[in-house]
Amino acid sequence: MATLEVPKKTRHRFTQAAVLLSMLDPVRGEASTQSLDEDSAKTEPSREQFLKRKFLDSFALICAVRKGGDGVSAACMEEGEPQGTIVQVASNAGVGKGTLEMLRVIIDKLNIIASGGPPPKPLNIIRLDKLRIRQLLSDLGDCQRNSKICLSGIESRIIESSATASQPRIEQFLEWLGDISTVGPDATSEVFMRHIREAQDARRDYSTILQAASETQTGTLPHWVSLILKLGRYGVASRAMVQLALEFPSLFNPMIVETVSPPPKVPFVADGPALNSVLKRVVAGREAEYSYRLARIWGSGDPESKFKTACPTRLTVHAEAQLACFYDHHPERNAFRFIGVSKKSCYLCFKFLALHPGFFNVSSSHQKLYVSWTLPPTDNRETRARYKSISIGICQVMEHTAQKELEQRLGATHRPVPADSSTGVSLSGLTEHSAERSFTSGVAVPERSMTLKRKASATKCTLADKAGPYQSSVSYTQCSAGTKSPQQSTAITKPSTLNGLSASGPFSNIVILFTRAGDATRQEIIRMSDIADQSTEFPSWVKLVDILNAGGKFGLGFRDGLEYMVIDGLINMHNERQFLACLQYLRNINKLNAEAVVYSAETYGLASSDPESAH
């Protein structure tokens, strides 16, 4: 059957809306945390699910052997297949033959671990990325040699900013930092791994010192700190992959690797009055006014040419969308509904997966909008119709957002641009659970360990389990250096205070801004604690509707049963069950602020808004 793509008009409308929104502000929200970086307080309720997520993010990381957008990779896991557990891998530009062969070697080593064999050295797990890791070390050395790392200045900032760091601890950190520039191209594997291990431990052992050393006027991390934390992720990745084999060996009986072939990139030409076309849809009747205002902000006498220059020439199907499309064509496969990513997912991938019926999710998104993004082609008419509907839905969200920004934020300062890749590292959740065999078996111990000495006496720590509506306290006793014995407490506590605000229920600090479609002046902002039911501490739908029902010039005049709301442009909501589910969704992704737009049947509808026929 011939390949079917989203219709050209739909694709052009989508890309034009993306370009306009990107030119207004390419960052569409706050970045979220990746599973390789999050603390164990935010882990899955199931230990197996938590380790699977860590494994898939780690596997995607080591698959990304190329730097840049083409190298971004994603991974999924299928269980219960006749041939064993399958790790399905995709990359923006495809997984090379040599890379696939190396991935299969790595999986074979994990299969051996699961069957009782000795754990390999971490370098054998991440050897596929040896060139990238060596480049990170080289870049760190360049920072040192080019005086971007000024040890005396860093020491002064640490002493001024950190009252808790002892002098020996500071000296130990500076000694390690000074050592980085000595890593040469012929460094031994032991030296190579020592620096990875020390970077891996940096956040845990030097968190206070790194924070003090990296304070800048802009609030962004210096390049050298980001390099250290990126380097540490490879140590976490190797640990996470082995840990899954140690704790859940049945998944490796055996485990194999398969790849998804990427579709070809799609040429794109912004012909005709592209800017005028999108403005006509967004601010109908005021195109000339906003074209003139945009010209002034962009510093261009020809805003149409400026807009066309910003348009992409080729469109790419991202790795996450490739995997979702693969399972659309193979619904019989029993896939774990999580996609591991080598870098945080972009704004459009995040939106696509939220609307996709496969219920896939990713651990994080940097919320940057890439205008060259496109939906995957398909050879199934039903799937094509679904993708067209998703495309129109996302497009409407972008156009509505662009309208609000043109009317309310035009010329405002752009949001800070987050890094595509996650830079923090965390071993939390990997080290709290003991395994029968130690992951570090066979790993050479460096002559000079950078791990800080712990106190010999037992130290109590508390972790938060966020699986349910209330947090249960989980404590562990630190018996000796690097060894923690889990102890489950029976105490149940309410959620912790956030941002200095007292919490009286699981959703108390979530705030939602409600507006009416087509008239942003009619709005209401509600903190969930203000509408909480005293007996259950859950927000009350009746109280919410009562507030939103207020009329007047600026009231929403919400009509319960006749109208509905869309949360963050993604989720339809028109009853109490959906309301509480939306709040749980926001809590699951650690989001406290959200927007809801009130629609009537006359103001919203995917099919009626599509300007083209079904051809």
Long-range contacts (C-beta under 8 A, 24 or more apart in sequence): 1-379, 1-380, 2-379, 3-263, 3-377, 3-378, 3-379, 4-377, 4-378, 4-379, 4-380, 4-381, 4-384, 5-266, 5-377, 5-384, 6-374, 6-375, 6-377, 6-384, 6-387, 6-388, 6-391, 7-388, 7-612, 7-615, 9-611, 9-612, 10-388, 10-391, 10-392, 10-395, 10-610, 10-612, 11-266, 11-268, 11-315, 11-374, 11-375, 11-391, 12-268, 12-270, 13-278, 13-281, 13-395, 13-611, 14-374, 14-391, 14-394, 14-395, 14-398, 15-268, 15-270, 15-311, 15-312, 15-315, 15-371, 15-374, 16-270, 16-274, 16-277, 16-278, 16-311, 17-278, 17-281, 17-282, 17-395, 17-398, 17-399, 17-402, 18-348, 18-369, 18-371, 18-373, 18-398, 19-270, 19-274, 19-278, 19-307, 19-310, 19-311, 19-312, 19-371, 20-275, 20-278, 20-279, 20-282, 20-307, 20-398, 20-402, 21-369, 21-398, 21-401, 21-402, 21-405, 22-310, 22-369, 22-370, 22-371, 23-294, 23-298, 23-307, 23-310, 24-402, 24-405, 24-406, 24-409, 24-410, 25-405, 25-409, 25-412, 25-414, 25-415, 26-368, 26-369, 26-414, 26-417, 27-367, 27-368, 27-369, 27-414, 27-415, 27-416, 27-417, 27-418, 28-347, 28-367, 28-368, 28-369, 28-401, 29-347, 29-367, 29-415, 30-367, 30-591, 31-344, 31-364, 31-365, 31-366, 31-367, 31-418, 32-344, 32-363, 32-364, 32-365, 32-367, 32-589, 32-590, 32-591, 33-363, 33-364, 33-422, 33-424, 33-590, 34-341, 34-344, 34-363, 34-364, 34-422, 35-340, 35-363, 35-364, 36-61, 36-233, 36-236, 36-237, 36-240, 36-422, 36-425, 36-426, 37-233, 37-364, 37-422, 37-423, 37-424, 37-425, 37-426, 38-363, 38-426, 38-428, 39-426, 39-428, 39-429, 39-463, 40-426, 40-428, 40-429, 40-432, 40-463, 41-428, 41-463, 41-464, 41-465, 41-466, 42-464, 42-466, 42-590, 43-428, 43-429, 43-465, 44-467, 45-465, 45-467, 45-468, 47-247, 47-433, 48-247, 48-248, 49-338, 50-429, 51-240, 51-243, 51-244, 51-247, 51-248, 52-77, 52-244, 52-336, 52-338, 53-338, 53-340, 53-363, 54-240, 54-243, 54-244, 54-429, 54-430, 55-240, 55-241, 55-244, 55-340, 56-87, 56-336, 56-338, 56-339, 56-340, 57-237, 57-240, 57-340, 57-341, 57-342, 57-363, 58-236, 58-237, 58-238, 58-240, 58-241, 58-340, 59-87, 59-89, 59-103, 59-237, 59-241, 59-340, 60-89, 60-319, 60-340, 60-341, 60-342, 61-129, 61-233, 61-234, 61-237, 61-342, 62-103, 62-106, 62-125, 62-126, 62-128, 62-129, 62-234, 62-237, 63-89, 63-91, 63-95, 63-99, 63-103, 63-128, 63-342, 64-91, 64-129, 64-342, 64-343, 65-96, 65-99, 65-128, 65-129, 65-131, 65-132, 66-93, 67-132, 67-135, 69-316, 69-370, 71-342, 72-318, 72-319, 72-341, 72-342, 72-343, 73-319, 73-341, 73-342, 74-318, 74-319, 74-320, 74-322, 74-323, 74-339, 74-340, 74-341, 74-342, 75-323, 75-339, 75-340, 76-323, 76-327, 76-335, 76-336, 76-338, 76-339, 76-340, 76-360, 77-251, 77-335, 77-336, 77-338, 78-333, 78-334, 78-335, 78-336, 79-251, 79-334, 79-336, 80-334, 81-333, 81-334, 83-256, 84-252, 84-253, 84-254, 84-255, 84-256, 85-251, 85-252, 85-253, 85-254, 85-255, 85-256, 86-255, 86-256, 86-257, 86-258, 86-333, 87-255, 87-256, 87-257, 87-258, 88-258, 88-259, 88-260, 88-323, 88-326, 88-335, 89-257, 89-258, 89-259, 89-260, 90-259, 90-260, 90-262, 90-319, 90-320, 90-322, 90-323, 90-326, 91-262, 91-319, 92-262, 92-316, 92-317, 92-318, 92-319, 93-262, 94-259, 94-261, 94-262, 95-259, 99-128, 100-257, 100-259, 102-127, 102-128, 103-128, 103-257, 104-256, 104-257, 106-241, 107-254, 107-255, 107-256, 107-257, 110-241, 110-242, 110-244, 110-245, 110-252, 110-255, 111-245, 111-252, 111-253, 111-254, 111-255, 113-242, 113-245, 113-246, 113-249, 113-252, 114-245, 114-246, 114-249, 114-250, 114-251, 114-252, 114-253, 114-255, 115-249, 115-252, 115-253, 118-437, 118-441, 118-442, 119-242, 119-246, 119-437, 119-438, 119-439, 119-440, 119-441, 119-442, 120-242, 120-442, 121-189, 121-193, 121-442, 121-443, 121-444, 122-193, 122-196, 122-197, 122-235, 122-238, 122-239, 122-242, 122-443, 123-189, 123-192, 123-193, 123-238, 125-237, 125-238, 125-241, 125-242, 126-196, 126-234, 126-237, 126-238, 129-234, 130-192, 133-192, 133-196, 133-231, 133-234, 134-185, 134-192, 136-227, 136-230, 136-231, 137-180, 137-183, 137-187, 137-192, 137-195, 137-231, 138-183, 139-223, 139-227, 140-180, 140-181, 140-183, 140-224, 140-227, 140-228, 140-231, 141-180, 141-181, 141-182, 141-183, 143-223, 143-224, 143-227, 144-177, 144-178, 144-180, 144-181, 144-224, 145-181, 148-222, 148-223, 148-224, 149-177, 149-180, 149-224, 151-177, 151-178, 154-213, 157-212, 157-213, 157-215, 158-209, 158-212, 158-213, 160-212, 161-211, 161-212, 161-215, 162-208, 162-209, 162-211, 162-212, 164-208, 165-208, 165-209, 165-212, 169-209, 169-452, 170-209, 172-450, 172-452, 173-206, 173-209, 173-213, 176-450, 190-444, 190-446, 193-443, 193-444, 194-446, 195-231, 196-231, 196-232, 196-234, 196-235, 197-235, 197-446, 197-450, 198-450, 199-228, 199-229, 199-231, 199-232, 199-235, 199-425, 200-231, 200-232, 200-233, 200-234, 200-235, 200-236, 200-239, 200-425, 200-427, 201-232, 201-450, 201-451, 202-228, 202-229, 202-232, 202-425, 203-229, 203-232, 203-424, 203-425, 203-426, 204-426, 204-427, 205-450, 205-451, 205-452, 206-452, 219-416, 220-416, 221-423, 225-423, 226-419, 226-423, 229-423, 229-424, 229-425, 230-421, 230-423, 232-425, 233-422, 233-423, 233-425, 235-425, 236-425, 236-426, 236-427, 236-430, 239-427, 239-430, 239-439, 240-430, 242-439, 243-430, 243-435, 243-439, 246-435, 246-436, 246-437, 246-439, 247-433, 247-435, 260-322, 260-323, 260-326, 262-317, 262-319, 262-322, 263-317, 263-322, 263-376, 263-377, 265-314, 265-315, 265-316, 266-314, 266-315, 266-316, 266-374, 267-313, 267-314, 267-315, 268-311, 268-312, 268-313, 268-314, 268-315, 268-372, 269-313, 270-307, 270-308, 270-311, 273-304, 274-304, 274-307, 274-308, 274-311, 275-303, 275-304, 275-307, 275-308, 276-304, 278-399, 278-402, 281-399, 282-399, 282-402, 282-403, 282-406, 283-403, 283-406, 283-407, 290-406, 290-410, 293-410, 293-411, 294-410, 297-410, 297-411, 310-371, 311-371, 312-371, 312-372, 314-372, 315-372, 315-373, 315-374, 316-372, 316-373, 316-374, 317-374, 317-375, 317-376, 317-377, 318-345, 318-346, 318-348, 318-349, 318-370, 318-373, 320-345, 320-349, 320-352, 320-353, 320-360, 320-362, 321-349, 321-352, 321-375, 321-376, 322-376, 323-360, 324-352, 324-353, 324-356, 324-358, 324-360, 324-376, 325-376, 325-378, 325-383, 327-358, 327-360, 328-358, 328-378, 328-380, 328-383, 328-386, 329-378, 329-379, 329-380, 329-383, 337-361, 338-362, 338-363, 342-421, 343-420, 343-421, 343-422, 344-418, 344-420, 344-421, 344-422, 346-370, 346-373, 348-373, 348-394, 349-373, 351-394, 351-397, 351-569, 351-570, 352-390, 352-394, 354-570, 354-571, 355-390, 355-393, 355-394, 355-570, 356-390, 357-386, 364-422, 366-418, 366-419, 366-420, 367-418, 368-417, 368-418, 368-420, 385-614, 388-610, 389-606, 389-607, 392-606, 392-609, 392-610, 393-606, 396-569, 396-606, 396-609, 397-569, 397-570, 400-517, 400-569, 400-597, 401-569, 404-520, 407-520, 408-520, 428-463, 431-482, 431-484, 432-463, 432-476, 432-484, 432-486, 433-486, 434-483, 434-485, 434-486, 451-481, 451-482, 453-481, 454-478, 454-480, 454-481, 454-482, 456-480, 464-496, 466-587, 469-506, 469-538, 469-584, 470-494, 470-495, 470-506, 471-495, 471-496, 498-592, 499-592, 503-529, 504-529, 504-532, 504-537, 505-529, 505-532, 505-536, 505-537, 505-538, 505-539, 506-537, 506-538, 506-587, 507-538, 507-539, 507-583, 507-584, 507-586, 507-587, 508-532, 508-537, 509-592, 510-583, 510-586, 510-587, 510-591, 510-592, 510-593, 510-594, 511-592, 511-593, 511-594, 512-567, 512-593, 512-594, 512-595, 512-596, 513-593, 513-594, 513-595, 513-596, 514-548, 514-556, 514-558, 514-565, 514-595, 514-596, 514-597, 514-598, 515-556, 515-595, 515-596, 515-597, 515-598, 516-556, 516-557, 516-597, 516-598, 517-597, 517-598, 517-599, 517-600, 517-603, 517-604, 518-603, 521-554, 522-553, 522-554, 522-555, 522-556, 522-557, 523-554, 523-556, 524-548, 524-550, 524-555, 524-556, 528-583, 538-580, 539-579, 539-580, 539-583, 541-575, 541-576, 541-579, 541-580, 544-579, 548-598, 556-598, 558-598, 559-600, 562-600, 562-601, 563-598, 563-599, 563-600, 563-601, 564-598, 564-599, 565-596, 565-597, 565-598, 565-599, 566-596, 566-597, 566-599, 566-604, 567-594, 567-595, 567-596, 568-594, 568-595, 568-596, 569-595, 569-597
